[in-house]
Amino acid sequence: MRLELQATEQKAASEKAMREKNSELARVSRTLMVGEFATSIAHEVNQPLAGVITNAEAGLRWLDGEAPNVQEIKNSLGLIIRDGNRASDVIRRVREFVRGDSVEMAALDVREVIRETIQLLQYELRQNRIVLTVDLPEKLPMVHGNRIQLEQVVLNLIINASEAMASSPDTARGLAVNARQSEDGILVSIRDSGIGVETGSIDKIFDTFFTTKPMGIGMGLAISRSIIQAHGGRIWATPNEGSGLTIQFTLPADDVTR
């Protein structure tokens, strides 16, 4: 009985150490990747700040008139509040993503995870002239997971897909993000039209430190696999019939459907 208890305690300690290691690796990966979409973050914050300035100036003009228009002033103030909240929301999401100190597991809507991550990368996708197609059903089962970690997976995959299309003609840069219900729960698919991966390397791309990029560090996909597996899912890559690569992952579904 005592040996069984010791074995159980050792197993629990080992699992805890592994979780802590994965958490630290994920934090490092998030921090490194912030530099890759810093421009996108700046743009997303500058947009609402520009709106605040514009609406504040408009409100001042309405106040300076001979007969101040109270309703227009109220409208301007309402728009200032809206844009201020937008800027605050961007900063909050980025801070949570980088810190990664929230390990809360909760019921999540995968569609919201995908939409929030895409919002962080909107500017970068536009700058790289990537045509984005998003196909999300009206309803999907909820999943039980950590929002920040799953957002990191989606962000990793979209950034990798974007970089794979950097040398493609502008007219051929297509990125498709889809989610649907499957036998395994929920299936998320990210398909690009980039340079693809050599057949002999397709099974290695999720290995730690394996990379096909000159300046890559080979952590993004490895961390993504670790996170998906920790959530009870699986992740794999498939070469497209034409150009590019499709990466898919599954997540087990909760019983609650939104």
C-alpha positions, 0 to 999 in steps of 0.5 A: 500500500505504501509503495503504491502511495509513493508511486502515485505521489511520484507520478503526480510530482512528475506530471506537475513538473511537466506542466510547469515546464510546458507553461514556462516554454509557452511563456517564452514562446509567447514573448518571442512571438510578440515581436512578430506582431508588435506592428499589428498591436500598435496599429490596433491601438492607434486606430481607436486612439485616433478615433478618440482624438477625432471625436474629442475635436468634434465635440470641442467644435460643437461646444465652441459654436454660438449655440452648442449642440448638446446632442452632438456633444453627447454623441461625440462623448459616446464615441470617445468611450467606445474607442477608449474601451476598444483600445483598453480591450486590445491592451488587456488581451495582449497583456493576458497573452504575453503573461500567460499567468491565467491557468483557468480551465473553463467552458470556451467557445472556439469561435470566439477564440478564433475571432479574438486571435484574428483580430490581433493579427488583422493589420499584419494580414492586411500588410502582407496582402493575405486574403483571409477566409473564415468559415465558422458555423452558427453553433458549435459545442463548447470545449473545456480549456484555457483561452490564452493557451488556445489563442496561442495555438491559433496565433502560432498557426496563422503566423506560420501560414502567413510566413509560408506565403511571403514569397508567393505572388500577391494574388496567390496569398490565400488563408482559410480558417475553418471550424466544424463539429466532428466525431472527435469533438471540434475540428479546426483547420488552417489552410495556406497557399504557401511554399508547403513542406517537403514530404520527408519533413511533414512528420517532423514539423511539430518536433522541438527546434525543428524549423524550415525558416532561416530565422526560425527557432522551431518552438511554435508548432512544438508548443502548439502540439503540447497545448493541444495534447494537454487539452485532450486533442491532436494536431497534424499537417497535410500537404495540399493538392496544389500549393501550401499546407493544411494544419488541423487540430481537434478538441474534445467537446463539452456537452453544452452547445451554444 
